[in-house]
């Protein structure tokens, strides 16, 4: 199952509001506020790569007060035991 980690920069003070909205996205597995260069990290899984791209583009990046994102798509072949 395609998986991606998305690092999110947002407007100062909007972290909790954005985290609440991200939690409403069915494909979001985990979401955390973090310290550092980025404000939020989220783990997303979808049934295929097209769906994964749609979620990131239309459901995450379009949230009001999200300034920028960095998406890291997991190489599934390297993550199997």
QUIHU-V506560 format. One record per pair of residues at least 24 apart in sequence whose ideal C-beta (glycine too) atoms are under 10 Angstrom apart, sorted by the first residue. I is the first residue (numbers start at 1). J is the second residue. Records with the same first field share a line. If there is no record, write none. Layout:
I=J, J
This chain:
1=27, 45, 46, 47, 48, 52, 74, 76
2=27, 44, 45, 46, 47, 48, 49, 50, 51, 52, 53, 73, 74, 76
3=27, 29, 43, 44, 45, 46, 52, 72, 73, 74, 75, 76, 79
4=42, 43, 44, 45, 46, 49, 52, 53, 55, 56, 60, 71, 72, 73, 74
5=29, 30, 41, 42, 43, 44, 70, 71, 72, 73, 74
6=31, 38, 40, 41, 42, 43, 44, 55, 56, 60, 61, 66, 69, 70, 71, 72, 73
7=34, 36, 37, 38, 39, 40, 41, 42, 68, 69, 70, 71, 72
8=33, 34, 38, 39, 40, 41, 42, 60, 61, 63, 65, 66, 67, 68, 69, 70, 71
9=37, 38, 39, 40, 66, 67, 68, 69, 70
10=38, 39, 40, 63, 64, 65, 66, 67, 68, 69
11=39, 64, 65, 66, 67
12=39, 65, 67
13=65
14=39, 40, 63, 64, 65, 66, 67
15=39, 40, 65
16=40
17=63, 64, 65
18=42, 60, 63, 64, 65, 66
21=59, 60, 63, 64, 65, 66
22=59, 60, 63, 66
24=59
25=55, 56, 59, 60, 63
26=55, 59
27=51, 52, 54, 55, 56, 59, 60
28=55, 59, 60
31=60
37=70
38=68, 69, 70
39=66, 67
40=66, 69
41=70, 72
42=69
43=74
44=71, 73
45=74
49=73
